[in-house]
């Protein structure tokens, strides 16, 4: 007899009516940490690696993304530091020829996410998408990063991003 929730034949089964609505802490502990270490938990919940900062603007994401309740799309992606020892990240979107397609801009300072023991383990940053004409759009993103996230050889680190369309702006 198959289980309704848990493992059955190596595939995760989710009960009917279940909605994917993880907290920031759950995203860090149950999804991003295992991903960084090379494990894939709960396949089908978060879109596999999509480079949100290269050759794709938010309008192009819905075509192949897993879309959850409230039109949220979750992605594993890598973000690159502007400078090798710097703390700022480059969130400009460029096409294959180096042309700008827009950029994600932080709308507020990142907020620490604390583990169950009260120790900070990650940061949640809210961003807004500005199109190629530098006009604010209604696309919003929440980026989740680990504090001890190792950088790879290209000075990039893994994040989970929640992308969605918010309220309208006067520029759309």
Residue pairs with C-beta under 8 A, 6 or more apart in sequence:
2 8
2 9
2 13
3 13
4 13
4 15
5 13
5 14
5 15
5 18
6 12
6 13
7 13
12 42
12 43
12 44
19 68
19 69
20 45
20 68
20 69
20 74
21 68
21 69
22 30
22 31
24 113
24 122
24 124
24 144
25 113
25 114
25 115
25 116
25 121
25 122
27 74
27 144
27 160
27 162
28 113
28 121
28 122
28 144
28 146
28 160
29 115
29 121
30 41
30 42
31 41
31 42
31 45
31 46
31 160
32 76
32 122
32 144
32 145
32 146
32 149
32 158
32 159
32 160
33 146
34 40
34 41
35 41
35 76
35 158
35 160
36 146
36 149
36 150
36 158
44 66
45 66
45 74
46 66
46 74
46 75
46 76
46 160
47 65
47 66
47 73
47 74
47 75
47 76
48 76
49 75
49 76
49 77
49 78
50 56
50 61
50 65
50 75
50 76
50 77
51 77
51 78
52 61
52 75
52 77
52 93
52 104
52 141
52 161
52 163
53 77
53 78
53 79
53 80
53 90
53 91
53 92
53 93
53 94
53 104
54 93
54 94
55 93
55 94
55 95
55 96
55 101
56 93
56 101
57 93
57 101
57 102
57 129
57 131
58 129
58 137
58 139
58 141
58 163
58 165
59 139
61 73
61 75
61 163
62 73
65 73
65 75
66 73
66 74
67 73
68 74
70 164
71 164
71 165
72 162
72 163
72 164
73 162
73 163
73 164
74 160
74 161
74 162
74 163
75 160
75 161
75 163
76 158
76 159
76 160
77 158
77 159
77 160
77 161
78 152
78 156
78 157
78 158
78 159
79 89
79 90
79 91
79 143
79 145
79 156
79 157
79 159
80 89
80 90
80 154
80 155
80 156
81 87
81 88
81 89
81 90
81 151
81 155
81 156
81 157
82 88
82 89
82 90
84 155
91 103
91 104
91 105
91 127
92 100
92 102
92 103
93 100
93 101
93 102
93 103
93 104
94 100
94 101
95 101
100 132
101 132
102 129
102 130
102 131
102 132
102 137
103 129
103 130
104 127
104 128
104 129
104 130
104 141
105 127
105 128
105 129
105 130
106 125
106 126
106 127
107 126
107 127
107 128
108 125
108 126
109 125
110 123
110 124
110 125
110 145
111 123
111 124
111 125
112 120
112 122
112 123
113 120
113 121
113 122
113 123
113 124
113 144
114 120
114 121
115 121
120 147
121 146
121 147
121 148
122 144
122 145
122 146
122 147
123 144
123 145
123 147
124 142
124 143
124 144
125 142
125 143
125 145
126 140
126 141
126 142
126 143
127 140
127 141
127 142
127 143
128 136
128 137
128 139
128 140
128 141
129 136
129 137
129 139
129 140
129 141
130 136
130 137
131 137
135 169
135 171
136 169
136 171
137 169
137 171
137 172
138 165
138 166
138 167
138 168
138 169
138 172
139 163
139 164
139 165
139 166
140 163
140 164
140 165
140 166
141 161
141 162
141 163
141 164
142 161
142 162
143 159
143 160
143 161
144 159
144 160
144 161
144 162
145 157
145 159
146 157
146 158
149 157
149 158
149 159
150 157
151 157
